[in-house]
């Protein structure tokens, strides 16, 4: 029963986040697990969480719904509605 309540609380917390926050949370959790398994210690898990969180935040912020990335004739990138 405790696991179900904990799972629902975690899902509820992620449901109210933006795409960037969700990406950072999922990336940090995944990075921590992979880092901990790969190194077998807490330091590896911490490094994995930091790297995974940063990567997840970058991926989450790159995908805004309803916006496309365009380039002008000078090569500059900008976002506008699709």
C-alpha positions in Angstrom: 0.0 0.0 0.0 2.9 2.4 0.8 4.4 1.8 -2.6 1.1 2.6 -4.4 0.7 5.9 -2.4 4.3 6.8 -3.1 4.0 6.1 -6.8 0.8 8.2 -7.0 2.5 11.1 -5.3 5.4 11.0 -7.6 3.2 10.7 -10.7 1.1 13.6 -9.4 4.1 15.7 -8.8 5.4 15.2 -12.4 2.0 15.8 -13.9 2.0 19.5 -12.9 5.5 20.2 -14.3 6.5 21.7 -17.6 8.2 19.6 -20.2 11.6 20.9 -19.1 11.0 20.0 -15.5 9.7 16.6 -16.4 12.7 16.0 -18.7 15.1 17.0 -15.9 13.4 14.8 -13.4 13.4 11.7 -15.5 16.9 12.4 -16.7 18.2 12.8 -13.2 16.5 9.6 -12.0 17.7 7.6 -14.9 21.2 9.0 -14.6 21.4 8.2 -10.9 20.4 4.6 -11.6 22.8 4.1 -14.4 25.6 5.9 -12.6 25.1 3.9 -9.4 25.0 0.6 -11.3 28.0 1.4 -13.5 30.3 2.5 -10.6 28.7 0.7 -7.6 29.0 3.7 -5.3 27.1 6.8 -4.3 29.5 9.2 -6.0 28.8 7.6 -9.4 25.0 7.9 -8.8 25.4 11.6 -7.9 27.4 12.3 -11.0 24.9 10.4 -13.1 22.0 12.3 -11.6 23.7 15.7 -12.4 24.6 14.7 -15.9 21.2 13.1 -16.6 19.3 16.0 -15.1 21.2 18.5 -17.3 20.6 16.4 -20.4 17.0 15.9 -19.6 16.4 19.6 -19.1 18.1 20.4 -22.5 16.0 17.8 -24.3 12.8 19.0 -22.5 13.3 22.6 -23.3 14.1 21.9 -27.0 10.6 20.5 -27.6 8.0 23.2 -27.0 4.6 22.1 -28.3 3.2 24.3 -31.1 6.5 26.0 -31.9 9.0 25.3 -34.7 12.6 26.2 -35.0 13.5 28.2 -38.1 16.7 29.6 -39.5 16.9 33.0 -41.3 19.2 33.6 -44.3 22.0 34.6 -42.0 21.9 31.2 -40.1 20.4 32.5 -36.9 17.9 30.2 -35.2 14.6 31.4 -33.8 11.3 29.9 -32.6 7.9 30.8 -33.9 4.5 29.2 -34.0 4.2 26.5 -36.6 
